[in-house]
Amino acid sequence: MLTEIEELYNFIFPLAQRAGDILIEGYNRTEKNVDIKGAFYDVVTDYDNKIEEFLMGEILAKYPYHKFIGEEDTAKNNNVSKELTDAPTWIIDPIDGTSNFIKQIPHVCVSIGLAINKQIVLGIVNNPAQGKLYTAKLGQGAFCNGKPIHVSECESLRDANVAYEVSLLHVHNVANKHIKRIYHVGLHARRLLAYSCVVDELCMVAAGNLDAFYIEDMYPWDCAAGSLLVSEAGGVVTHPFGGPFDIMKPDLICAGTEKLRKEIENLLRKADQERSVGGTDP
């Protein structure tokens, strides 16, 4: 397995670099071609498709039987799957933080994860706007630009910078849940932050820039590479209410320490018991 992972890493690493070159080319353009995928806030650009098509094309040319789970699904063929199997499966987000990409806000990444036997074994995240390239291989640590990174040792929310993806407030059927949870976590954390880029927030936890991050209602491509980076950097990644993290239903709390993760979990539970923000009826 280690030899296979090393071979696949050596193959995908230069492609991740080239994907970052494509991203920064589009990032630096003032005018971008923007479409709405569904709801008004769900945007996609021609560069999302361009990067995904590039990565899928290069991978399939070398490994024609590999599978894919990706956000844009531009390659309409039998290799694109909605399920995770034991087959080598690339889980790709060509641009995470598309709204940031459009506005030239430097929290925007290409994310590439690889699962074998349903386990994430490799992750690469390229943020060319910040000049940061994060890498992780299962059991071999996490790195940024080739240098080892490690999570923070923060154990208390009162000392913690915590990220929470507030864009979820757009989604009507989960908005009330998140409003209550934001209130409780934000009330206790030193700072509650949002960057509109799940992948970059996971990388910042891995590098110790953030102490914790909570997210629900996302997709595998949002978390595949980043979750491996956090765990390989010494962090804790679990389901929000404890238990193992499931990449195909990627709800998670990640933190530098279990004590901090548990404190956030307890506040989420408390928030869910209340009918409205602050615990009083409207």
Residue pairs with C-beta under 8 A, 6 or more apart in sequence:
1 116
1 121
2 139
4 116
5 116
5 121
5 122
5 137
5 138
6 137
8 88
8 114
8 122
9 122
9 124
9 135
9 137
11 62
12 59
12 112
12 114
12 122
12 124
13 124
13 135
15 54
15 55
15 58
15 59
15 112
16 110
16 112
16 124
16 126
16 133
17 126
17 133
18 54
19 51
19 54
19 55
19 94
19 110
19 112
19 126
20 110
20 126
20 127
20 128
20 133
21 128
22 47
22 50
22 51
22 54
23 47
23 51
23 95
23 101
23 108
23 110
23 126
23 128
23 129
24 128
24 129
25 47
26 32
26 45
26 46
26 47
26 50
26 101
27 101
27 104
27 108
27 128
27 129
28 104
32 45
32 46
32 47
32 101
32 102
33 45
33 46
34 43
34 44
34 45
34 102
35 43
35 44
35 45
36 42
36 43
36 44
37 43
37 44
39 170
41 99
41 167
41 170
43 98
43 99
43 102
44 72
44 98
45 95
45 98
45 101
45 102
47 94
47 95
47 101
48 71
48 72
48 94
48 95
48 98
49 72
49 74
49 94
50 94
51 94
51 95
51 110
52 70
52 71
52 72
52 73
52 74
52 75
52 92
52 94
53 74
53 75
55 90
55 92
55 94
55 112
56 68
56 70
56 74
56 75
56 79
56 90
56 92
57 75
59 66
59 68
59 90
60 66
60 75
60 79
63 88
64 79
65 79
65 87
66 79
66 87
66 88
66 89
66 90
67 79
67 80
67 81
67 85
67 87
67 88
67 89
67 90
68 75
68 79
68 80
68 81
68 89
68 90
68 91
68 92
69 80
69 81
69 82
69 84
69 89
69 90
69 91
69 92
69 220
69 221
70 80
70 90
70 91
70 92
70 93
70 94
70 221
71 92
71 93
71 94
71 219
71 221
72 94
73 80
81 89
83 248
84 115
84 118
84 220
84 247
84 248
85 118
86 116
86 117
86 118
88 114
88 115
88 116
89 114
89 115
89 116
90 112
90 113
90 114
91 112
91 113
91 114
91 115
91 120
91 220
91 221
91 224
91 225
91 247
92 111
92 112
92 113
92 221
93 109
93 110
93 111
93 199
93 221
93 222
94 110
95 101
95 108
95 109
95 110
96 108
96 109
96 110
96 111
96 197
96 198
96 199
96 200
96 221
96 222
97 105
97 107
97 108
97 109
97 195
97 196
97 197
97 199
97 200
98 108
99 105
99 196
100 106
100 107
100 108
100 195
100 196
100 197
101 108
104 129
105 196
106 127
106 129
106 130
107 127
107 129
107 195
107 196
107 197
107 200
108 127
108 129
108 197
108 200
109 125
109 126
109 127
109 197
109 199
109 200
109 203
110 125
110 126
111 123
111 124
111 125
111 199
111 221
111 222
111 224
111 225
111 226
112 122
112 123
112 124
112 125
112 225
113 120
113 122
113 123
113 220
113 221
113 224
113 225
113 228
114 120
114 121
114 122
114 123
115 121
115 224
115 247
119 138
120 138
120 224
120 225
120 227
120 228
120 247
121 137
121 138
121 228
122 136
122 137
122 138
122 228
123 134
123 135
123 136
123 224
123 225
123 226
123 227
123 228
123 229
124 133
124 134
124 135
124 136
124 225
125 133
125 134
125 135
125 199
125 200
125 202
125 203
125 225
125 226
125 229
126 132
126 133
126 134
127 133
127 134
127 200
127 203
131 145
132 144
132 145
132 203
133 144
133 145
134 142
134 143
134 144
134 149
134 203
134 206
134 207
134 225
134 229
135 142
135 143
135 144
135 146
136 142
136 143
136 206
136 225
136 228
136 229
136 232
136 233
137 232
138 228
138 232
139 232
140 232
141 148
141 232
141 233
142 148
142 149
142 150
142 206
142 228
142 229
142 230
142 232
142 233
143 149
144 203
144 207
149 206
149 207
149 208
149 229
149 233
150 207
150 208
150 233
150 234
151 205
151 206
151 207
151 208
151 230
151 233
151 234
151 235
151 255
151 256
151 257
152 208
152 210
152 211
152 256
152 257
153 256
153 257
154 160
154 211
154 212
154 255
154 256
154 257
154 260
155 257
155 259
155 260
156 259
156 260
156 263
157 185
157 188
157 189
157 190
157 260
157 263
157 264
157 267
158 188
158 189
158 190
159 190
159 211
160 189
160 190
160 191
160 211
160 212
160 260
161 189
161 190
161 191
161 193
161 209
161 210
161 211
162 185
162 189
162 191
162 192
162 193
162 210
162 211
162 212
162 213
162 214
162 264
163 192
163 193
163 194
163 195
163 201
163 204
163 205
163 210
163 212
163 213
163 214
164 181
164 182
164 185
164 186
164 192
164 193
164 194
164 213
164 214
164 215
165 194
165 196
165 198
165 201
165 215
165 218
166 178
166 182
166 194
167 194
167 196
168 174
168 175
168 178
168 216
168 217
169 175
169 178
169 179
171 217
174 216
174 217
177 271
177 272
178 216
179 277
180 271
180 272
180 274
180 276
180 277
181 214
181 267
181 268
181 271
181 272
182 192
183 271
183 277
183 278
184 267
184 268
184 270
184 271
185 192
185 214
185 264
185 267
185 268
185 271
186 192
188 263
188 267
193 210
195 201
195 204
198 215
198 218
198 222
198 223
198 226
199 222
199 223
199 225
199 226
201 210
201 213
201 215
201 226
202 213
202 223
202 225
202 226
202 227
202 229
202 230
202 254
203 226
203 229
204 210
204 213
205 211
205 212
205 213
205 230
205 233
205 235
205 254
205 255
205 256
206 226
206 229
206 230
206 232
206 233
206 235
207 233
208 233
208 256
211 255
211 256
211 260
212 253
212 254
212 255
212 256
212 260
212 261
212 264
213 252
213 253
213 254
213 255
214 240
214 252
214 253
214 264
214 268
215 222
215 223
215 250
215 251
215 252
216 240
216 251
216 252
217 251
218 250
218 251
219 250
220 247
220 248
220 250
222 250
223 247
223 250
223 252
224 247
224 250
227 237
227 245
227 247
227 250
227 252
227 254
230 236
230 237
230 254
231 237
234 256
235 254
235 255
235 256
236 253
236 254
236 255
236 256
236 257
236 258
236 261
237 245
237 252
237 253
237 254
238 244
238 245
238 252
238 253
238 254
238 261
239 245
239 246
239 251
239 252
239 253
240 251
240 252
240 253
240 265
240 268
241 265
241 268
241 269
242 265
245 252
253 261
253 264
253 265
253 268
254 261
255 261
255 264
275 281
276 282
